[in-house]
């Protein structure tokens, strides 16, 4: 999870273990869309300097084959959400 201001990362990653309950972290890990979007909206409201927030999750496979990498970005002012998924 990263916060962006004026097109640049604010230089801090959000520590999910310190920010969220374990149950929410579990839901984020499995990609519950509603939980991801709600958490992004909460982060937008947490600091008026934040223009956008991004959540990313990389899946790992035991056989080291390509696995999905998901990135969800919420533009705080417009409420626009973009999702990008690629194999890595």
C-alpha positions as a Markdown table, in Angstrom:
| # | Residue | x | y | z |
|---|---|---|---|---|
| 1 | Unk | 0.0 | 0.0 | 0.0 |
| 2 | Unk | 1.4 | 3.4 | -1.0 |
| 3 | Unk | 0.1 | 6.9 | -0.8 |
| 4 | Unk | 0.8 | 9.4 | -3.7 |
| 5 | Unk | 0.8 | 13.3 | -3.6 |
| 6 | Unk | 1.4 | 15.5 | -6.7 |
| 7 | Unk | 2.2 | 12.4 | -8.8 |
| 8 | Unk | 4.9 | 11.1 | -6.5 |
| 9 | Unk | 4.9 | 8.5 | -3.7 |
| 10 | Unk | 4.9 | 10.2 | -0.4 |
| 11 | Unk | 7.9 | 8.1 | 0.6 |
| 12 | Unk | 6.1 | 5.9 | 3.0 |
| 13 | Unk | 4.6 | 2.5 | 2.7 |
| 14 | Unk | 1.5 | 1.9 | 4.8 |
| 15 | Unk | 2.3 | -0.8 | 7.4 |
| 16 | Unk | -0.8 | -3.0 | 7.2 |
| 17 | Unk | 0.0 | -4.9 | 10.4 |
| 18 | Unk | -0.1 | -1.7 | 12.4 |
| 19 | Unk | -3.1 | -0.2 | 10.5 |
| 20 | Unk | -5.6 | -3.0 | 10.1 |
| 21 | Unk | -7.1 | -5.9 | 12.0 |
| 22 | Unk | -5.8 | -9.3 | 11.1 |
| 23 | Unk | -9.1 | -10.3 | 9.5 |
| 24 | Unk | -8.9 | -7.4 | 7.1 |
| 25 | Unk | -5.3 | -8.3 | 6.2 |
| 26 | Unk | -6.5 | -11.8 | 5.4 |
| 27 | Unk | -9.2 | -10.5 | 3.1 |
| 28 | Unk | -6.7 | -8.2 | 1.3 |
| 29 | Unk | -4.4 | -11.1 | 0.7 |
| 30 | Unk | -7.1 | -13.1 | -1.1 |
| 31 | Unk | -8.1 | -10.1 | -3.1 |
| 32 | Unk | -11.6 | -9.2 | -1.7 |
| 33 | Unk | -12.4 | -6.3 | -4.0 |
| 34 | Unk | -14.9 | -4.7 | -1.6 |
| 35 | Unk | -12.3 | -4.7 | 1.2 |
| 36 | Unk | -9.6 | -3.3 | -1.1 |
| 37 | Unk | -11.8 | -0.4 | -2.2 |
| 38 | Unk | -13.0 | 0.4 | 1.3 |
| 39 | Unk | -9.5 | 0.4 | 2.6 |
| 40 | Unk | -8.3 | 2.7 | -0.2 |
| 41 | Unk | -11.2 | 5.1 | 0.5 |
| 42 | Unk | -10.2 | 5.2 | 4.2 |
| 43 | Unk | -6.6 | 6.0 | 3.3 |
| 44 | Unk | -7.8 | 8.8 | 1.0 |
| 45 | Unk | -9.6 | 10.4 | 3.9 |
| 46 | Unk | -6.7 | 9.9 | 6.3 |
| 47 | Unk | -4.6 | 12.8 | 5.0 |
| 48 | Unk | -5.6 | 15.8 | 2.9 |
| 49 | Unk | -2.2 | 15.8 | 1.2 |
| 50 | Unk | -2.9 | 12.4 | -0.3 |
| 51 | Unk | -4.1 | 12.6 | -4.0 |
| 52 | Unk | -4.1 | 8.9 | -4.7 |
| 53 | Unk | -3.6 | 5.5 | -3.0 |
| 54 | Unk | -2.4 | 2.3 | -4.5 |
| 55 | Unk | -2.7 | -1.3 | -3.2 |
| 56 | Unk | -0.6 | -4.0 | -4.8 |
| 57 | Unk | -0.6 | -7.7 | -4.2 |
| 58 | Unk | 1.8 | -10.3 | -5.8 |
| 59 | Unk | 0.8 | -13.9 | -5.8 |
| 60 | Unk | 3.6 | -16.5 | -5.4 |
| 61 | Unk | 3.5 | -20.0 | -6.8 |
| 62 | Unk | 5.5 | -22.9 | -5.3 |
| 63 | Unk | 6.5 | -24.0 | -8.8 |
| 64 | Unk | 7.9 | -20.5 | -9.6 |
| 65 | Unk | 5.7 | -20.2 | -12.6 |
| 66 | Unk | 4.3 | -16.8 | -13.5 |
| 67 | Unk | 1.7 | -15.6 | -11.1 |
| 68 | Unk | -0.6 | -12.5 | -11.1 |
| 69 | Unk | 0.5 | -9.2 | -9.8 |
| 70 | Unk | -2.5 | -6.9 | -9.0 |
| 71 | Unk | -2.4 | -3.1 | -8.6 |
| 72 | Unk | -5.5 | -1.1 | -7.7 |
| 73 | Unk | -5.3 | 2.8 | -7.6 |
| 74 | Unk | -7.9 | 5.2 | -6.3 |
| 75 | Unk | -7.7 | 8.8 | -7.2 |
| 76 | Unk | -8.9 | 10.5 | -4.0 |
| 77 | Unk | -10.5 | 13.6 | -5.5 |
| 78 | Unk | -12.4 | 12.0 | -8.4 |
| 79 | Unk | -13.1 | 8.6 | -6.9 |
| 80 | Unk | -11.8 | 6.9 | -10.1 |
| 81 | Unk | -10.5 | 3.4 | -9.5 |
| 82 | Unk | -8.1 | 1.7 | -11.9 |
| 83 | Unk | -7.1 | -2.0 | -11.7 |
| 84 | Unk | -4.0 | -3.4 | -13.5 |
| 85 | Unk | -3.2 | -7.1 | -13.4 |
| 86 | Unk | -0.2 | -8.7 | -15.1 |
| 87 | Unk | 1.7 | -12.0 | -14.9 |
| 88 | Unk | 5.1 | -11.9 | -13.2 |
